């Protein structure tokens, strides 16, 4: 896969995750889908870790941008 296509796919994944809002889910709905949600979240975590590990294995750092951190803190 080409570099540009890979970055576009990662950007699309981030946008898709950003569209998920569990605040709209009732407790009953969340409870009913907790196993599925947990499995998917673990898969996402595994894939993100795999990509970050590949970057680190080549001697590079994975860093958060300071602006993104501020946005997350302000949103909380």
Helices and strands as residue ranges (DSSP letters): H 3-18, G 22-24, H 27-32, H 34-57, H 66-75
